[in-house]
C-alpha cells in the first residue's frame, strides 16, 4: 500500500513569469490512480506560520503569506508568489510533515510534491519557496516525534538550502548526492556532500550509494529519515547531467527504503526535481519512484 499525501492546491495556474510548470503534480496523481496499485490518499493541513518562521525569517514568511514577495526574491524563486502559490507552499510543507506522521505508522509514506531544498532563510530560490525538509525536520524534533533525522537528498541538484538552514545542528544529518557541475554554482556545505561527474550511469551511481549510505546510517544512528527522491538524475531529464535509467532510479529508491526499513526506520519521501518537455513522462517517473518504494516497504515487517 502506498500512502501518499496530496492536496488540490498542489496544482497552480501557469505563472505569468518564469518557466516552471505545475501540471506535473496533477499528472503524478493521475499516473498513480491509473496504475492499479493500492494507493491511499491523504490531504494535509497548511503548515502553521510559527513552524515556518522557526526556520525561515519571520519577515520573509509574512511576505509569502501576504503574497507580497519583492520582485528580486521572486526572480530567485523563478515565478511570482501569488495568493494561490502562497496557499500551495503552506500545504506542501504541511504535506511533508504529514508524510512523516504516516511513515511512522506505515513504515513509508510519500508527499506528492515538495522537496524544496533550495529555499534559504530569507528568500526562496530555484523554484523553491519554503524548505519543507528543514521545516518538517525542525517540527518533528521540537514536538518529540524524532530525536535524530537523516535527510538523504538524491536530487541531481545540491540541497544547498537544506544544508544552510540546518548547519550546525547535531540532531540532523544532511547528505547530498548531486551532479557537481549543476545548479547551484555556489554549493553550501552539507554534513556530507558527494559531487558526481557528468554522465554517471546506473552501475557507478549504485556502487557509490552502496558504499556511502550504510556507514552514515550506522554512525549517525537516526530514528527518522527524510528522502528527497528527485527523478532528475534520469538520462532524459532536461536539467540533469547524469545518466540513470528507469531501472537505475528504481534500484536507487528501493535501496534507500531497504536500508531504512531493515533498521526499523520510517522514511518519508518528498517529490523533488524532474524536468522535461513531456510532462507526462516526468510524472510517470515520479509515480514509478513512489510505487517502487512502497513495494520495497511492503517487503519489510510493518509495511
C-alpha positions in Angstrom: 0.0 0.0 0.0 1.3 3.4 -1.0 0.2 6.2 1.5 0.6 9.4 -0.5 -0.1 13.0 0.6 -1.8 15.2 -1.9 -3.9 18.4 -2.0 -5.8 20.3 -4.7 -3.6 23.3 -4.0 -0.5 21.4 -5.1 -1.5 22.4 -8.7 -1.3 26.1 -9.6 -2.1 28.2 -12.7 0.7 28.7 -15.1 2.8 31.6 -13.8 2.8 34.9 -15.7 6.6 35.0 -15.5 9.1 32.1 -15.3 9.2 28.7 -16.9 8.1 26.4 -14.1 5.2 24.2 -14.8 2.9 22.9 -12.1 0.8 20.5 -14.2 3.1 17.6 -13.4 1.6 17.4 -9.9 -1.8 16.6 -11.3 -0.2 14.1 -13.8 1.7 12.3 -11.0 -1.6 11.6 -9.2 -3.2 10.6 -12.5 -0.4 8.1 -13.1 -0.8 6.7 -9.6 -4.5 6.3 -9.9 -4.2 4.6 -13.3 -1.5 2.2 -12.1 -3.9 -0.2 -10.4 -1.6 -0.3 -7.4 -3.2 0.1 -3.9 -3.0 3.8 -3.0 -4.5 5.7 -0.1 -4.5 9.5 -0.5 -4.3 11.8 2.5 -4.9 15.6 2.4 -2.6 17.8 4.5 -3.4 20.9 6.6 -1.3 24.0 5.9 1.9 24.3 7.9 1.2 26.8 10.7 3.1 30.1 10.4 5.0 29.7 13.6 6.7 26.5 12.3 7.6 28.2 9.0 9.0 31.1 10.9 11.0 28.8 13.2 13.3 28.0 10.2 12.8 31.0 7.8 13.0 34.7 8.5 9.6 35.8 10.0 9.6 38.8 7.7 10.1 36.6 4.7 7.3 34.2 5.9 5.0 37.2 6.2 5.9 38.3 2.7 4.9 34.9 1.3 1.7 34.6 3.4 0.6 38.1 2.2 1.7 37.2 -1.4 3.8 40.4 -1.4 7.3 38.9 -2.1 9.7 41.5 -3.5 10.4 41.1 -7.2 14.1 40.4 -6.7 13.2 37.4 -4.5 10.6 36.2 -7.0 13.3 36.3 -9.6 15.4 34.0 -7.4 12.4 31.7 -6.9 11.6 31.6 -10.6 8.0 32.6 -10.6 5.6 35.1 -8.9 4.3 34.3 -5.4 0.6 34.7 -6.0 -2.1 34.1 -3.3 -2.5 30.6 -4.9 1.2 29.9 -4.6 1.2 31.2 -1.0 -1.6 28.6 -0.2 0.2 26.0 -2.2 3.5 26.2 -0.3 1.8 26.2 3.1 0.1 22.9 2.1 3.2 21.3 0.6 5.1 22.0 3.8 2.2 20.6 5.8 2.3 17.6 3.4 5.9 16.7 4.2 5.1 16.8 7.9 2.0 14.7 7.3 4.0 12.2 5.2 6.3 11.8 8.2 3.4 11.1 10.5 2.1 8.5 8.1 5.6 6.9 7.7 5.7 6.4 11.5 2.5 4.4 11.2 3.2 2.5 8.0 7.0 2.5 7.5 6.9 4.6 4.3 4.8 7.4 3.0 5.2 10.0 0.2 4.4 13.6 -0.3 3.4 14.1 -4.0 5.0 17.5 -4.1 7.7 19.5 -2.2 11.3 18.6 -1.7 12.0 22.4 -1.9 15.7 22.1 -1.0 16.9 25.4 -2.4 14.9 27.7 -0.2 17.0 29.8 2.2 16.5 31.7 5.4 15.1 34.9 4.0 14.3 34.1 0.4 13.3 31.3 -1.9 15.4 30.1 -4.8 15.4 27.6 -7.7 11.6 27.0 -7.8 11.5 26.6 -4.0 9.7 29.0 -1.7 9.8 27.4 1.8 12.2 24.5 2.7 9.8 21.7 3.7 12.6 19.3 4.6 14.1 21.7 7.1 10.7 22.9 8.4 9.3 19.4 8.9 12.6 18.2 10.5 12.6 21.0 13.0 9.0 20.4 13.9 9.4 16.7 14.3 12.3 17.1 16.7 10.7 20.0 18.6 7.5 18.1 19.2 9.3 15.0 20.2 8.4 12.8 17.3 12.1 12.2 16.4 15.4 12.8 18.0 17.8 12.4 15.1 16.9 12.9 11.5 18.9 11.9 8.4 18.0 13.8 5.2 19.0 11.8 2.1 19.0 14.2 -0.9 19.5 12.3 -4.2 18.1 15.1 -6.4 20.6 15.9 -9.2 21.0 19.4 -7.7 22.7 20.0 -4.3 20.4 20.7 -1.4 22.1 24.0 -0.6 19.1 25.5 1.3 18.7 22.5 3.5 22.4 22.4 4.3 22.4 26.1 5.1 19.3 26.1 7.2 20.3 23.1 9.3 24.0 23.8 9.5 25.5 23.3 13.0 22.7 21.0 14.2 23.8 17.8 15.8 20.4 16.2 15.6 20.0 16.5 11.8 22.4 15.0 9.2 22.2 16.2 5.6 23.5 14.0 2.8 23.5 15.4 -0.7 24.5 13.4 -3.8 24.4 15.6 -6.8 26.0 16.5 -10.2 28.9 18.7 -9.2 28.7 21.0 -12.2 24.9 21.5 -11.9 22.9 24.2 -10.1 23.7 25.9 -7.7 27.0 27.2 -8.8 27.9 28.1 -5.3 27.4 25.0 -3.1 26.7 25.0 0.6 28.3 22.6 3.0 26.1 19.6 3.9 27.0 17.2 6.6 28.3 15.1 3.7 28.4 16.1 0.1 29.1 13.8 -2.9 29.6 15.7 -6.2 29.4 13.4 -9.2 30.9 13.9 -12.6 28.7 14.4 -15.6 27.3 11.3 -17.3 27.4 8.9 -14.3 25.2 5.9 -15.1 23.4 3.2 -13.1 26.3 1.0 -12.1 28.6 3.6 -10.9 25.8 5.5 -9.1 24.5 2.5 -7.3 28.1 1.3 -6.3 28.7 4.8 -4.8 25.4 4.7 -2.9 26.1 1.2 -1.5 29.5 2.4 -0.4 28.4 5.7 1.2 25.0 5.4 2.7 25.2 2.4 5.1 28.2 3.8 7.0 26.4 7.1 7.5 23.3 5.4 8.8 25.4 3.3 11.2 27.5 6.1 12.5 24.8 8.8 12.8 22.1 6.4 14.0 18.9 8.4 13.0 15.5 7.4 14.2 13.8 9.0 11.2 14.7 9.6 7.5 13.5 12.2 5.0 14.3 11.2 1.4 14.5 13.8 -1.4 13.6 11.5 -4.2 14.1 13.7 -7.3 14.0 11.9 -10.6 16.2 14.5 -12.3 19.3 12.2 -12.3 17.5 10.5 -15.2 19.3 10.5 -18.5 16.5 12.2 -20.3 16.0 15.0 -17.7 16.1 18.5 -19.2 18.1 19.9 -16.2 20.1 16.9 -15.1 23.7 16.0 -16.1 23.6 12.3 -15.0 22.5 9.2 -16.9 20.4 7.0 -14.8 17.8 4.8 -16.5 14.3 3.9 -15.3 15.7 0.7 -13.8 18.5 2.7 -12.1 16.1 5.1 -10.4 14.0 2.2 -9.2 17.1 0.4 -7.8 18.2 3.7 -6.1 14.8 4.2 -4.5 14.5 0.6 -3.4 18.0 0.6 -1.9 17.2 3.7 0.2 14.0 2.3 1.6 15.6 -1.1 2.2 18.4 0.4 4.2 15.9 2.3 6.3 13.4 -0.4 6.9 15.9 -3.2 7.6 17.0 -0.9 10.5 13.4 -0.3 11.6 13.5 3.3 10.5 10.4 5.1 9.0 11.1 7.0 5.8 9.1 9.8 4.2 9.8 10.9 0.7 9.3 14.3 -1.0 8.9 14.5 -4.8 11.9 16.7 -5.6 13.0 17.6 -9.1 12.1 16.2 -12.5 12.0 18.3 -15.7 11.3 17.7 -19.3 9.2 18.9 -22.3 7.0 15.8 -21.9 5.3 16.4 -18.5 3.5 13.0 -18.6 6.9 11.2 -19.0 8.3 13.1 -16.0 5.2 12.4 -13.9 5.4 8.7 -14.8 9.0 8.7 -13.4 7.8 10.2 -10.1 4.9 7.8 -9.8 7.1 4.8 -10.5 9.5 6.1 -7.8 6.8 6.2 -5.2 5.4 2.8 -6.2 8.9 1.2 -6.1 9.4 2.5 -2.6 6.0 1.3 -1.4 6.7 -2.1 -2.8 10.1 -2.3 -1.0 8.4 -1.1 2.2 5.8 -3.9 1.9 8.7 -6.5 2.0 9.5 -5.5 5.5 7.6 -6.2 8.7 5.1 -3.4 9.3 5.0 -2.5 5.6 
